């Protein structure tokens, strides 16, 4: 979802409202679920505060931090100076 949000929000040659709203909204929804899951936990799965697992690795991937509203992977950001 984040890839589609990035494409329609930042890279598409023309702004098309429906897919932009659809994918940006879905990316925000999914990150809301992730935030809620991690509210009182250190890791995504496991009892108590959780246990570090492949789920955490897969969700961290090569995400950048800071001014990156859709958590666009750093490896994609290098291809577009407008990001």
Secondary structure, DSSP 8 states (H G I E B T S, - for coil): -HHHHHIIIII-SS--HHHHHHHHHHHHHHHHHHHHHTTT-SSSBSSTT-B--HHHHHHHTTB--SS-TT--BHHHHTT-TT-
